[in-house]
């Protein structure tokens, strides 16, 4: 009996580990930071804050992000992109079955929809405007690899830029403030550039696998050398923007520049060809830089 219980516990731990790997929680900073940014920008404009709407917005964005990761896992394996040497081991190593990945993804999309319905009930924003942004983000998370599969035609970068930049920040801003303003999009640019750096480093690392699978990514089109140049541009452009904002708007915007030494470490890591853990390391920078950027916006107190 004890042996049966031990086997059952081991199987459960294995499943939980599989779900964790498929979710890729290390990447969640890419969706959490825009929500935090949109919420702070809204507070700066309205001087009001709803903890309930904030929590529901976090649930929506993380659920959609997690579901998108699962869709990516399913289609990458189904199309032969994830194989023996792939970084995502969920289906390759049979940590989960394809049906389990599909069911988990559908459950996360359902949670996101329920949380969105709750936001509509409590937010002062018009339902149709919130719905446009919400379903735009949800569709983007699915269509990155599902349906048309933008990723496989070198269009995934554009989709991610829109979803994790303007859509995520605007959704959080409007949920709190009840209205939207195009000015919010400008504030999203530094954050989304680092998010793009995460995606690009991932595609650069998987360049050879993706090429053998017959798909097209921006990293494949550019090749190794130009992909490195693009990564450097994505990595360091936010610091140029922060410097300009610190000079023209408020010295508080210099706070994120404190992380620039981390960026130089990542650049060196890419230059030396150590790409295996580069996406995770870039995501850590995204979290640290994002928190300092949001703090600088809060301290500035203006939109």
Helices and strands as residue ranges (DSSP letters): H 2-23, G 25-27, H 29-46, H 51-78, H 98-122, H 127-143, G 150-152, H 156-162, I 163-167, H 168-177, H 183-205, H 207-213, H 218-248, G 251-259, H 260-271, H 278-300
